[in-house]
Amino acid sequence: MDYSARLALLRKSLAGKKLDAILVSRPENRRYLSGYTATDHGISETSGLLLITRKGSTFLLTDFRYREQAEREARGFKVLLNTKGLFHQLKSLLPDLGITSLGFESDYTLHSTADKLFGLGRDLAIKMIPLNGLVEKMRLVKSKDEIECIRQAVHLNEQVFQKTFKQLSGRETEIELALELGAEMRRRGAEREGFDTIVASGNTSSLPHAVPGRNVLAENAPVVIDMGLVLNGYCSDMTRSFCYGTADTRYLEIHRIVRRAQLAAISAVRSGVSAGSVDMAARKIIVDAGYGKHFGHAVGHGVGLAVHEEPRISAKSRKKLKAGMVITIEPGIYIPGWGGIRLEDMVVVREDGCENLNTDTTWLDI
Amino acid sequence: MDYSARLALLRKSLAGKKLDAILVSRPENRRYLSGYTATDHGISETSGLLLITRKGSTFLLTDFRYREQAEREARGFKVLLNTKGLFHQLKSLLPDLGITSLGFESDYTLHSTADKLFGLGRDLAIKMIPLNGLVEKMRLVKSKDEIECIRQAVHLNEQVFQKTFKQLSGRETEIELALELGAEMRRRGAEREGFDTIVASGNTSSLPHAVPGRNVLAENAPVVIDMGLVLNGYCSDMTRSFCYGTADTRYLEIHRIVRRAQLAAISAVRSGVSAGSVDMAARKIIVDAGYGKHFGHAVGHGVGLAVHEEPRISAKSRKKLKAGMVITIEPGIYIPGWGGIRLEDMVVVREDGCENLNTDTTWLDI
């Protein structure tokens, strides 16, 4: 990845906002700008912050636990270890750098931390400026290298799904199947699961965010598997729905509506159209079929270093899609007491349409 | 768990601070007060907020994805679904409740969210007050029921460790072993891993937060396993160090120093002493043995609904321990290029000493 080009672009943004420097706290942004792969144990336990000045300095502020990793990965960044906490470190560092205005990530900084930053700013006569989505905006359109990483993450995810699907005995519980999928991801080289794998069968499949249970997969009833992994930092996200056993007429009817909705949305994707029009392409089919109130979420979201990122592909969004964005297309129909069906692929927005990164066809066109 | 007693205590705090209501966003606090077990997919994707008024109303504000779970679990709370977002919901709800001052959790609210809350407060003439650790303070001292839950979580964690340890073939990679530990936790009924299981062997064991790698366990070199699980909401956290193969003189020497440090700290624990004195009891032994600069972290931390919570057991802390607190005691020595050794048990602070919740003795006294 071309970190120096990214830093140059970031510095241009800083100049445009008349900022001398920025503190980068969101793990994906940190990785995007420096190559430092550490994740946080929750927002209260950071594994480091980047401090990037407009004039050209780049620091990674962390503590001794991450020293070896930080020095190995964040090439070009000076790794500074704080022994008395971040604020102590900033207090001694910032005045020497001649910084008079410092941006921080409002969307990934706790109110209590921001409060301390403002206090420090008053002490040091530095303006602390909350920023929203500055680095996230840079991440919206993916480079060729990034798309290649995402393609590999999608491919690996499909391999894991297909291998596990073929070996289904029907005696697995939801939890066992979810564990096996997560383990197989890591055996094959994934850094980690992108999110807790969802395996939901029978009527729990009507919960879009179902937690796998101790029940054996229901027979002749919908099963939803929503899974994703992280490979070289980039995420994949895929959902397949099927019946273990025989699909009845109702299953077939609803599955086919969801699939038609998905294909309609995929056909609607190309550079220049609004995110809302893509959602509406899928939604219209589900509404027309009489299931509108059973499709309560947006049709998709961006995927990259984060599994959920901009743009949201929701009905009311007027944001224009651009070539190089990578988004999911995942309509679903959820009927309490019966179950749910969701189908999810990932596509790259192109000038004249889109490229579907998924090639798995398991139970798609039944 | 006695949720109504907890709510009564919280309302007393609100009265003391002259607050009409509180918004509770931290998942562990939410669960502590309501029984709602959902976790968040990161701080930007909440699965709900509690709104608790001093006068007696209790709401759980969430969206359609969590409806069934919220209604089933959060007994006594009125579940309100937001379809147009949280702020829209608050805007219509707050005026009807006659609230003029509303606290929110400064330590678990993003700066950008707090900013919107302040804006809403200006519109509705409601004072928005940042709070630090109000519910966390209530969670510091554990009830008998809670200690029983933690005991069970510790016990299950040890069973998982012992079973896996006995089956070690020495051909496992760090990742395979970490996966097997995590899977066994869930097979035996854990809700989830409390954190990513650490399996670090050879010189990567010198990283206190090592990520398991693709290498087979090093022979005749230190192996550190740091693992914990969540059972009925409560966490366990345990570390064992051993050699796969034969321990040489250096390993034995360092292991015994760490163990002596751990025993010294455990002996120092009782109600009324400072957290710092417990840390120093362990630290003195490691410093006197000449390894002071290789023990860079605090000796322990509180454990409960969160795997890391107050009190921190660090050298400079003057906080007094109280009977009913549950803390880890986990000194370590980390030598870059060689490896590390850490030993971690969990103890309950008692009036006259402490009770060690761990009974596993694997490789402790060698």
HADDOCK unambig.tbl for C-alpha pairs under 7 A between the chains (distance, minus, plus):
assign (segid A and resid 65 and name CA) (segid B and resid 207 and name CA) 6.22 0.50 0.50
assign (segid A and resid 65 and name CA) (segid B and resid 208 and name CA) 5.89 0.50 0.50
assign (segid A and resid 65 and name CA) (segid B and resid 209 and name CA) 6.33 0.50 0.50
assign (segid A and resid 106 and name CA) (segid B and resid 110 and name CA) 6.87 0.50 0.50
assign (segid A and resid 106 and name CA) (segid B and resid 111 and name CA) 5.15 0.50 0.50
assign (segid A and resid 106 and name CA) (segid B and resid 112 and name CA) 5.02 0.50 0.50
assign (segid A and resid 107 and name CA) (segid B and resid 110 and name CA) 6.06 0.50 0.50
assign (segid A and resid 107 and name CA) (segid B and resid 111 and name CA) 6.54 0.50 0.50
assign (segid A and resid 107 and name CA) (segid B and resid 112 and name CA) 5.43 0.50 0.50
assign (segid A and resid 108 and name CA) (segid B and resid 110 and name CA) 6.34 0.50 0.50
assign (segid A and resid 109 and name CA) (segid B and resid 110 and name CA) 5.61 0.50 0.50
assign (segid A and resid 109 and name CA) (segid B and resid 111 and name CA) 5.78 0.50 0.50
assign (segid A and resid 110 and name CA) (segid B and resid 106 and name CA) 6.87 0.50 0.50
assign (segid A and resid 110 and name CA) (segid B and resid 107 and name CA) 6.05 0.50 0.50
assign (segid A and resid 110 and name CA) (segid B and resid 108 and name CA) 6.34 0.50 0.50
assign (segid A and resid 110 and name CA) (segid B and resid 109 and name CA) 5.60 0.50 0.50
assign (segid A and resid 110 and name CA) (segid B and resid 110 and name CA) 4.36 0.50 0.50
assign (segid A and resid 110 and name CA) (segid B and resid 111 and name CA) 5.29 0.50 0.50
assign (segid A and resid 111 and name CA) (segid B and resid 106 and name CA) 5.14 0.50 0.50
assign (segid A and resid 111 and name CA) (segid B and resid 107 and name CA) 6.52 0.50 0.50
assign (segid A and resid 111 and name CA) (segid B and resid 109 and name CA) 5.78 0.50 0.50
assign (segid A and resid 111 and name CA) (segid B and resid 110 and name CA) 5.30 0.50 0.50
assign (segid A and resid 111 and name CA) (segid B and resid 111 and name CA) 4.20 0.50 0.50
assign (segid A and resid 111 and name CA) (segid B and resid 114 and name CA) 6.42 0.50 0.50
assign (segid A and resid 112 and name CA) (segid B and resid 106 and name CA) 5.01 0.50 0.50
assign (segid A and resid 112 and name CA) (segid B and resid 107 and name CA) 5.43 0.50 0.50
assign (segid A and resid 114 and name CA) (segid B and resid 111 and name CA) 6.42 0.50 0.50
assign (segid A and resid 179 and name CA) (segid B and resid 183 and name CA) 6.31 0.50 0.50
assign (segid A and resid 183 and name CA) (segid B and resid 179 and name CA) 6.24 0.50 0.50
assign (segid A and resid 207 and name CA) (segid B and resid 65 and name CA) 6.23 0.50 0.50
assign (segid A and resid 208 and name CA) (segid B and resid 65 and name CA) 6.00 0.50 0.50
assign (segid A and resid 209 and name CA) (segid B and resid 65 and name CA) 6.33 0.50 0.50
